[in-house]
Amino acid sequence: MPMRVAIPDWDGHVSPVLDNANRCLLIEIEDGSVIGRETVVLAEGSPSSRALQLVKLRVDVLICCTITHALEAAIASHGVRVIRHICGSVKEVIDAFTVGGMIPQGFIMPGCLRRHREWEPPPE
């Protein structure tokens, strides 16, 4: 079954603040390959309404740079894995993530390396 990954896109880069992003790239990954992609317009509204939009899109993983605690909690409460503090080119982030479900430390926002470890793969 394909994994669905959402990345807020700002002119080809991971959007600096998810809460203010107006679109995201939705990628389907299967067996380490991108099998589908589409750009989705994100609705404005409360954290819970934005989280529900991602749930309706069947997002499994959200990769973003910064996100408010309220929005992150709303998204995570629906079982979506949130990988935050990621910056750089959307294409390069997707390429790195498809290799093994993790993101190399080079994509971690400066100053966040010691505080968070979301870039590592989830425990098996």
Summary of the structure (lengths in Angstrom):
residues: 124
radius of gyration: 13.1
end to end distance: 17.6
largest distance: 35.5
contacts: 357
relative contact order: 0.19
helix: 28%
strand: 31%
